[in-house]
Amino acid sequence: MTSRPGGRSARVREAVLRAVHAELTEHGYSGLAVENVAERAGVHKTTVYRRWGTVDVLIADALDHTRETEWPVPDTGTVEGDLIAVATEVADAFTDPGRLPVPVAIVVAALQSSRALDAKRAFYDARQTEAARVVTRAVERGELPPQTDPVELVRLTCAPLYYRIFITGEPVDRATAERSARAALAAARAGLL
């Protein structure tokens, strides 16, 4: 027997994953509890334990669900503007107190759970592939050399931001995001990517 798309199972999943996001936003990774998620979602905790089992699997499924939603790829008309928009989105996600607990929880969960690590990897693979469309368009417009690796340019744009966020703990702001995007763009224009 297959489950119906949009049936009770889908509604339960939606409610639980919304609750995971809300709980992460309010309490962070260390405060995430299956019981609180179940209560917020309006389902019995045994339903959550039976389907997800652990907090890390809940986070992984929430990340999978986020990956399934459409992300608006920037289209400013120039590769510079688009890469700055991509970098700014990363900076904003890690500086907005309302959004920060969720990506941090995802990284923490990925350090502790292979399921969460796989979900994080799949999420970033999907986002990098989507963001790479800005580079593909730029190559087609003649803004970048034809051999430019679109995904690598996106990685190079974002890498300095993640380095500051997760390694050195230095602040990240929009000026840092712009500088990172422009440096990556200079490397691509020089044919290094």
N, C-alpha and C positions, 0 to 999 in steps of 0.2 A: 504494500500500500504506500503510495506517495503522499506527501503533505501538499495541501493546496497552497499555492502562492497567495499570500494575503490572508490566509486562514488564521486560526487561533495561535498556532505555533509562531507565525510571523509577527502577530500582534504582541505576543509575549516577548519575543526576541527584541522587538523595537522598544518596548517599555523597559526591559532590563538594560539594554544598551544605553538608552537615554539616562537611566538611573546611574549607571556606571560613570558616565560623563559628568553628571551633576555631583556625584559623590567625590570623584577625583577633583573636580573644581573646588569643592568646599573643603575637603579633608586631605587631599593628596594621597599618594600611594600608601603611606603608612597608616592612614585612617580609613582605607577602603576595607569594608567588611561585607561578606556575602549577605548577612542578615540585614544590614542597612540597605543594600541594593534591592533585596527582595521587598522590603517594606516600602521603599520609595516607588518601586515598580508596581506595587499592588498585587504581588504574587507570593505564594508560600515559599519559604526558604528552601524546602525540599525540592521544589521545581528548579530553583537556581542551582542547588548542589547536584541534582541529577543531570542537568543539561551541561553545566559548565565545570562544576567540581571545585575549582580554586579561583582565587582572585586573579592570578596571572592568566588563566584561560579566559576569564571575563574580559580582562584588558586586551588580550589578543583578539578576541572576537569583536570587541568594540573597534579595534584598529582595522580589522578586516572590513567591518561595516563602513568605516570612514573611507577606506580605499575604494569601496564600491560606489561612493557618491561622487558626482562630477565636481571637478575643481576648475574654476574659471582661469584658463590659461591667459596670461597677460597679452594684450595686443595694443601697444602704444603707438605702433607705426615704425619704431626703430628697435634694433637689437639692443642698443644701450638702454633705452627706456624699459624694454621688456626684462632684461637681466636685472636691472635695478628693482623692478617690481617683484621679481622672484626673490631676490635677496631681502628686500624689505618685508615681504611676507614672513620669511624665516625670522628676521629680527623682531618683528611685531609679535609673533607667536611666543617668543621666549622673553619678551619684556612686558607683555600685558599680564598683570596679576590675575585677571580673570581667565586667561588662557594657559598660563604657564604650568599649572599643576598637571595638566593632561599630558603634554609631551614629555615632561620630566618623569611622570609615572610610567610612561611607555618605555623609556630608556631603562629605568630601574627594573621594571618587570623583565625586560629583555636580557638583563644581566643575570637573572635568576631562573628563567624558564626558557627552554628550547622552543616551546610553542609560541611564546611571546616574541622571542628572537626571530623566528620564521615570519611571524606576522609583521614585525617592524621592518624586516628586510623586504618583504613583499610590498609593504606600504611605500617605502622610499623608492623602490624600483619603479613602481607605478607612477609616483609623483615626478621622479626624474624623467621618465619617458614622456609624460605629459608636458613638463616644462621644456623638454628638448624641442618641442614644436616651435618655440620662439627662435631657436637656432636654425632649424630647418628652413623656416620662413626667411630668415636673414641670409642664408646661403642662396636661396632661390632669388632673393632681391639683389644679390651681388654685394652684400655688406660684409661677407666673410668668405675666406677661401673655401673652395668646394670640398676640400678634404677635411674640413673641420668636423670633429667628433661632437655631435650635439649633446649627448649625455655627459661626456667629459667636461664640456664647457659649463654645464649646469653644476656639476660636482665642484669644479674649481671656483665657481661663483660662491657657492654656499660653504665650502670647506673652512675658510677662515672664520666664519661665524660660529660654526659648530666647535671649532678649536677653542675659541674664546669661551663659549658657553660651557663646554664639558671638560676642558683640560685646564685652562688657566683661570677661569672664573672672572675674566675681565668683562667689563660691560659691553653690551652690543646695542647699538642704536642705528638710526637711519643713516647717519653719516658713515658709520662703519660698513653698513650694507652697500651703500653707493660706492665706496672705495673698493670693496671686495669685487663688486660687479665690474667696475671699470678696469681693475687689474686683470681679471680673468679675460675680459674683452680684449685688452691689449695683447695678451698672450695669444689669443685666437687670431687676431689680425696679423700678428707676426708669423703665423703659420705653425705655431708650436703645438697646436691641438689637432 
